[in-house]
Amino acid sequence: QVQLQAYGGGLVQAGGSLRLSCAASRSIFSINAMGWYRQVPGKQRELVALIIGSGSTNTHYADSVKGRFTISRDNAKNTVYLQMNSLKPEDTAVYYCYFRNSPYDYWGQGTLVTVSS
């Protein structure tokens, strides 16, 4: 069982930056995958960024955030981060951190990011 605590959301103007953090209750070194999804009301939850495996180089990003968002991890702190730069109003959503420790999936509670135009 893994407990996830996400934080860092808030209100920011378009063009601004935020950093989301997701702290896990146990070591993330052996986690199969970790990352961030987001969801707006009435739409499906969508992948934002993902790290596959125990390192930090196998990353995947949604096309809409490539070049603006960066996912990273700190194994010593059991934390995954999402640095979001050049934010746009369409980035407004509830962001959920996600961990996969096969065969189980774990979700954080969500943190709201609001980007004003």
C-alpha positions as CSV (number, residue, x, y, z in Angstrom):
1,Q,0.0,0.0,0.0
2,V,1.3,3.5,-0.9
3,Q,-0.2,6.7,0.4
4,L,0.3,9.7,-1.9
5,Q,0.1,13.3,-0.8
6,A,0.0,15.9,-3.6
7,Y,0.4,19.6,-3.1
8,G,1.6,22.8,-4.9
9,G,-1.5,23.7,-6.8
10,G,-2.9,27.2,-6.8
11,L,-3.9,30.2,-8.9
12,V,-1.4,31.6,-11.4
13,Q,-1.6,34.0,-14.3
14,A,-1.0,32.8,-17.8
15,G,2.7,32.6,-18.5
16,G,3.5,31.8,-14.9
17,S,5.0,28.7,-13.2
18,L,4.0,26.3,-10.5
19,R,5.7,23.2,-9.1
20,L,3.6,20.3,-8.0
21,S,5.0,17.7,-5.5
22,C,3.8,14.3,-4.7
23,A,5.2,12.6,-1.6
24,A,4.9,8.8,-1.2
25,S,4.6,7.0,2.1
26,R,7.3,4.5,1.1
27,S,10.3,4.2,-1.1
28,I,9.7,5.0,-4.7
29,F,12.9,3.4,-6.0
30,S,11.2,0.2,-7.2
31,I,8.0,1.9,-8.4
32,N,7.2,0.8,-12.0
33,A,5.9,4.2,-13.1
34,M,5.0,7.5,-11.5
35,G,3.6,10.6,-12.9
36,W,0.8,13.1,-13.2
37,Y,-2.6,13.1,-14.8
38,R,-5.2,15.9,-14.9
39,Q,-8.9,16.2,-15.2
40,V,-11.4,18.9,-15.9
41,P,-15.1,18.6,-15.2
42,G,-16.9,16.6,-17.9
43,K,-13.7,15.2,-19.4
44,Q,-11.7,12.1,-19.0
45,R,-8.6,12.1,-16.9
46,E,-5.6,12.5,-19.2
47,L,-1.9,11.8,-18.8
48,V,0.3,14.8,-18.4
49,A,3.7,13.3,-17.7
50,L,5.2,9.9,-16.6
51,I,8.5,8.4,-15.5
52,I,8.9,4.8,-16.3
53,G,11.2,2.6,-14.2
54,S,13.6,3.5,-11.4
55,G,15.6,6.2,-13.2
56,S,14.7,9.6,-14.4
57,T,15.4,9.5,-18.1
58,N,12.5,7.4,-19.4
59,T,9.9,10.1,-19.5
60,H,6.7,10.6,-21.5
61,Y,4.7,13.8,-21.9
62,A,1.4,14.8,-23.4
63,D,2.0,16.7,-26.6
64,S,0.2,19.7,-25.1
65,V,2.8,20.1,-22.4
66,K,6.0,19.1,-24.1
67,G,8.7,21.8,-23.7
68,R,6.8,23.5,-20.9
69,F,6.5,20.8,-18.2
70,T,9.2,18.8,-16.6
71,I,8.7,15.7,-14.5
72,S,11.4,14.7,-12.0
73,R,11.9,12.6,-8.9
74,D,13.9,12.6,-5.7
75,N,14.2,9.0,-4.4
76,A,15.7,10.2,-1.1
77,K,12.5,12.2,-0.4
78,N,10.2,9.6,-2.0
79,T,8.8,12.5,-4.1
80,V,7.9,13.2,-7.7
81,Y,7.7,16.7,-9.0
82,L,6.0,18.4,-11.9
83,Q,7.6,21.7,-12.9
84,M,5.1,23.6,-15.0
85,N,6.2,26.7,-16.9
86,S,4.6,29.0,-19.4
87,L,1.2,28.0,-18.1
88,K,-1.9,28.5,-20.2
89,P,-5.5,28.8,-19.2
90,E,-6.1,25.4,-20.8
91,D,-3.8,23.8,-18.2
92,T,-6.5,24.6,-15.6
93,A,-7.5,21.2,-14.1
94,V,-7.2,19.1,-11.0
95,Y,-3.8,17.4,-11.1
96,Y,-3.5,13.8,-9.7
97,C,-0.2,12.1,-9.0
98,Y,-0.1,8.4,-9.9
99,F,2.1,5.6,-8.9
100,R,2.1,2.1,-10.4
101,N,3.6,-0.7,-8.3
102,S,2.5,-3.7,-10.4
103,P,-0.2,-4.9,-10.2
104,Y,-1.5,-2.0,-8.2
105,D,-2.3,1.6,-9.2
106,Y,-2.3,4.4,-6.6
107,W,-3.7,7.9,-6.9
108,G,-3.1,11.0,-4.9
109,Q,-6.0,13.2,-3.8
110,G,-5.6,15.8,-6.5
111,T,-4.5,19.4,-6.4
112,L,-6.2,22.2,-8.3
113,V,-4.3,24.3,-10.7
114,T,-6.1,27.4,-12.0
115,V,-4.5,29.5,-14.7
116,S,-6.1,32.9,-15.3
117,S,-5.9,34.7,-18.7
